[in-house]
Amino acid sequence: MWDPDYMNYLEQHVVDPPSDPDDDDYDDDDDEEEEEDNDDGVDADGRSGTTLRQVLYGNHRNDMNSVTATVSNQEVVDVDSQVSENDDDAIVEGGRESSSQATDNTGSKGGGTALKGGNDGGNEGELNMGDIDGLFCSICFEAWSSGGDHHVCCLPCGHIYGLACIKKWLRRQGSSKCPQCKKKCGIKDIRLLYASRIVAIDGELQKKVQSLEAKCSSLEKKKAEWSKKEVEWKKREASLRRQVQDLEQRNHDLADLLEDTERTASGLSASGCNSRGESILGFDANAQFNMRGCSNKFIMQKDFQVDGARLFDIDSSGQIFVIARRLSGMGGAHVLTKVSLLSNNDKEDIWLPENTKAVKDLQISPHARLVLLASLGKKLSVLSTESNNAVLTYELPAAAWSCSWDISSSHYAYAGLQNGTVLQFDMRYTMRHVQSFSGLTCNPIHTLYSLLPKSSLSSGVRSVLSASSLGLCQWNFGGSEDRPYLIPESDEHGVCISLAFCKSSDDIVASYRPKIEISGDLDFCQPTLTAPGQRTRGSHVLYRKMGCTYKKLGATCANVSDIRLPKSTIIDGVYRNPVFASSDELTSELVLQELPSLMVVEHLKPKKYPIRDVKYHRQLSSGLLSCLTEDSLQLFTAKPL
């Protein structure tokens, strides 16, 4: 509550407008105070001010709806020099301005700043009493200063006033109290405040600021969450796009497969399959329709130009290919060509003796940088890829058609002869072979594979798997047998023309073409040629070695050569299961079929045909599938599992 004396003071000297001296309603003291304090609107300090009526209600011209507070920048005079200490009637009062002066915001005190408020439609800068309390002295309603007579000061109770104003107030008789809280105090209790700027914190405004800061923080969090979701949505969109592309590629592959199968289905009935697509040999010719669509894994990386190529093998330790070639022309010489895996320009020829004749098989040792050659010149030769010289040459009783290194020993090697005989050689014994077995027939042994020794066999027994036109046989050297062992059912599918073996999975795939001399009730096996000497309808038969026995797992129809002995291989470690790679005489492609289902998983198109040889070699960083034609060597690579 305000002090009644203070309120009376305001009512008499600040709020009411000047009165007529002859008015009987005012006493003599009031007249004297009015004459002194309201003369020309200038107080004892010589400072002009804004009345409380003007601050609270505005002038009459604006219907009391605007409040104008004029802050004077005029120099403040020393109050003590003009007012004696005993003059209790001296009162600090803001001079009244006329209605015209109240309207003019830039009047005689033009150095001040006008703060307006009212009901003029929500103008900016609208003030209320709470705003004014923190800006002006509550006695004279003028802005206080940081120095001079109107220096900001406070009483012991904490209320703040201008120095000159509070001095004048306390000097009045009976006014030694705080104008606001009525606590007793004197001039000696006045304390000057030294602050560059005094700001009263608005609690409501502070709450609004804190609320807005909280909203901003919440919006920033939401923005971060939406940004994170946007990134996730973009990743999801990219993943879906890739899936769509994969499905489109799969659809394309399936369409190609369907077209390919329809193109070849017309020859099924003439090659041993009935109208339902079911092979009389006991397998489903339409198994390819169950192929799991997948994109190609092998990509062609390099293409080496070679002329007159026949056979090749890979020396992984030396990073080279060794290719058996016959130079063009009548009586062309036979050479071995070394080609670097790193550069196709790095080539070197090894000339073979004239009596070597055509090379029928070529194998690089897994134990050393040596090449084993089987040739029609009745020789088995061992050459060094480092010195390019012959290390050892064995004379044979017949032309050699195939050869193989022993997989578990660097000393032993094997040769399959034209007369059906298989010989064993010990490199430490350089005169001749150490053991010989005659075959079940006199048909040439066109393929040999060394087998890993099994615990069921006697110690020192070394086994070899062979293929001839009769079928598949196992040969055990160092044992009690003196004849090869025929794999069951391997002689029932026609003429065996190719053999592929995978030592890691013990999978075996034999390729057959129909026999020409057959009985009348088996006319379905007679070959049907699209053109003389090109292709016929044959089959691929899958076996698996289980200890000392073999089991037939399945078969499928195939387009095979009617005169050549094609090469094939088994790829392990690229797909989930081993894959059989062989040439298709109809489409001139290299076809990859998954085992044991024999479903086609990939087609590779070489630049030229026919395919002379095909081999797979697994390296540390990739799988290498090599395809040899008569004048080029193409390399396909795939990342292993």
C-alpha positions, 0 to 999 in steps of 0.5 A: 500500500502506498503512504497516504501522505505520498498519495495526497502529495501526488493528488495535489501536486502531480495529478490535478491540473493547475488551479485558479489562485482565486478558487476558494477550494484551495487554501493559501498553502496550496496556492503558494505551492501551485505558484512555485511548482507549476510556474511555466511547467518547470520545477525547482530543479529546472527539469520538465517532466511528464505528469502521472495523469499523462502517464496513466491516462494520456491527454484529453485530446486522445480521450485518455487512451494514450500515455506519453512519457517524455524522458529528458536528457537535460542536465540535472542541477544540484538540488541542495544549491537551490533548496535550503535544508530547512525548506520543508515546503520544497517539492519536486514536481514534474511540470505540467505540459499543456494539452498541445505539449502532451500531444507533441512527442518531440516538444521542448524536451526533444532529446527524450524518447516517447513511449506510448500506449493505448487502445489504438488497435494493438500498436507495438510498444504498448506499455502498462504500469508494470513497464513504467515502474522499472524505467522511471523514478516513482516520484517524478516519473522521469528516468533516473541517471547514473550520476548527477542530482538524479542519481539512482539510489535506494532506501534501506527498504530497497525501493529505488528513487532519484536522489534529488526527488527522495531528498526533497521528499524526506525533507518535507515535514512529517515525510521521513518515511518511504513513499511506498512501504512507509518504513521510517528512514532519513536522508542519511539512510540513502544509498547511491547505486552504482550500476551501468544499467539496472534492469528489472527482470520480467517474470512472465517474459522470462517464462515465455522465453523459457517456453519458447526455448523448450519449443525450439529444442523440441522442434530441433529434436523432431527435425533430427528424428525426421532427418534420420528417418529420411536417411533410412527411407532413402536407404530403403528406397535404394535397396528396393531399387536394387531388388527390382533390378535383380528381379528384372535380371532374373526375369530376363535370365528365366526368359532366355532359359525358357527360349533356349529350352524350347529351342532344344526341346524339339530334339528330345524325342529323337535323342532318347526322350519321350513326349512328356520330356521324360528321358528313357535313360531315367532322368527328367529332361525338364529339370532345367525349368527348376533353375534358381534365377541368379545373375552371372557370377563369371565375368570375362577379364582377359582374352589372349591371342594364340594360334593353333592351340590344342590344350593348356594348363595353369601353373599357379606358382609361376603365374603362367599358362602353358599351352600346347600348340601346333603351328600352321602349315604342312607338317607344322611343328609342335610347341609349348607356349608360356603366357604370363597371367599378368601380361598377355604380351609376355610370351615364350615358346618351348620347341618340342622334338620332331618325334614328339608329334601331337600332344594329347594331354598336358598336366602341370605338377602340383608339387613343382614347376614341371610339365607332364606331356603325353604325345602320339610320338610314344613318349611321356616327357617331363619339362621344366617351366623354369629352364624350358628344357626336358628333364626326363623322357620315357619311351612308351610301348604305344601312343600316349593319350592321357597323363596325370601326376600323383596327387599325394606324391611328387615322385609318381606319374601315370600315362594312359595309352592308346591300347587301353593300358595304364602305366605307373612311373617313378621319377626316381627310376628313369629307365621305364615304368614301374608298373603296368595294367592292361585295360578291360578293352583295347580302347584308348584311355582318354582321361586320367585322374589321380585319387587321394589314398583311402584308409580302407586301402592297404598302405602304399596303394595308389589309385587312378580313375580313368575314362575310355569309350567303354566307361569309367574304371578305377586302377589300384597300383601297389595292391593285389589286383591286376585288373581295373575295376569298372564303375557300375552302370558307367558302360550303359549310357553310350560312348564315354567321351569326357570325364570331370572329377572334383577332388574336394567333393568326390563328384564325377561327371561323365559325358556320353554320346550314343553308340552307333552299333546298337540293337533295333529295340534301342533305336532311340539312342541313334544320333541325330545330327543337325549337320554332319560332323557337328553335334548329337544328342547325348547325356551327362551322368553324375556319380559320387565316390563314396570310399571304395564305391561309386553311386550314380546320382542323376543324369541330364540330356546334352548336346555333344560332339559326334566326333571330338572328345570334348573337355569339361571341368567341375567348379568348386567354391563359387556357387553354393554347390559344385558346378559342372562346366561343359560345352554345348554343341548346339548353342556354342556356349559354355554351360554351367550346371549345379550339382547334384541337380544338374540345373543350368545356372549360367551360360558363358559365350566364348568368342569362337567355337569349338572349345578345345579345353576348359579348366578351373583354378581357384586363387586366393582372391578369385576363381579363374575359369579358362576357356581355350579355342583354336586361336584364343584363351579367354579368362573368366573370373568370379569371387569365391565364397 
